[in-house]
Amino acid sequence: MAPNCPYGTLESVDGRPALRFEIELPYPVERVWQAVSNPAELQEFLPGAAPWGPETGESIDLGGMTLTVDEASVPSRLAWTFAGQPQSFDLEPTETGTRLTFTHTIDDLPAAQTATGWHTYLSRLEPHLAGQPMSEEEAHKHWRAIHEGYAERFGADPDPGRRWADQYLPASAD
C-alpha cells in the first residue's frame, strides 16, 4: 500500500453514502491548491482530469456527462458535481503543511472499488508534489490488496472490484 495515502472512510453526507480521505501533506496550502486545481498538474496524478478554470458555476461536458464546479474558493475549497455526485477537495493549513480532505458522494457505486480507485490516485499526489511522479502502473501495483482491505472495512461485496481488476489490471498487480 502506498504509505502516503491512509485508508479512506465510508460515511454519510446529507443522508447519502460518501467516501472521505484525509491526507496530511508537508506543502503549503497554496502549492496543494495549485496541484488539485490546475488541469495540467491534476492530470499528473488523476488521469482524465477535467479541463476546468476552475470557476464557480462552470460546466464542462465530459463524454456526454456534465461536470459542474459548485465552488472554487481559492485556496481552501474546490467542489464539483459529476454525474450527479458531489466531490470536493478541502484544504486546511496546518503547522506542518496542509490537511487535504477529499470527499466523494458515491450513491450506488461499489464502495470498495470506488474507494480503491481514489486511494490509488490520491497516493500519487504527494510524489507529484515532491517532484517524483509515480506512474499509473506503480500506483496500481497493490490495487487488489487495497481493494480487499476496503471490502473488509466497509463490509462491501468485493466481486465488482475483483471483476474490474481481472479485466483491466495486469496479472502482476497483486
C-alpha positions, 0 to 999 in steps of 0.5 A: 500500500502506498504509505502516503495515502491512509485508508479512506472512510465510508460515511454519510453526507446529507443522508447519502453514502460518501467516501472521505480521505484525509491526507496530511501533506508537508506543502503549503496550502497554496502549492496543494491548491495549485496541484488539485486545481490546475488541469495540467498538474491534476492530470499528473496524478488523476488521469482524465482530469477535467479541463476546468478554470476552475470557476464557480458555476462552470460546466464542462461536458465530459463524454456526454456527462456534465461536470459542474464546479459548485465552488472554487474558493481559492485556496481552501475549497474546490467542489464539483458535481459529476454525474450527479455526485458531489466531490470536493477537495478541502484544504486546511493549513496546518503547522506542518503543511496542509490537511487535504480532505477529499470527499466523494458522494458515491450513491450506488457505486461499489464502495470498495472499488470506488474507494480503491480507485481514489486511494490509488490516485490520491497516493500519487499526489504527494510524489507529484508534489515532491517532484517524483511522479509515480506512474499509473502502473506503480500506483496500481501495483497493490490495487487488489490488496487495497481493494480487499482491505476496503471490502473488509472495512466497509463490509462491501461485496468485493466481486465488482472490484475483483471483476474490474481488476481481472479485466483491466489490471495486469496479472502482476498487480497483486 
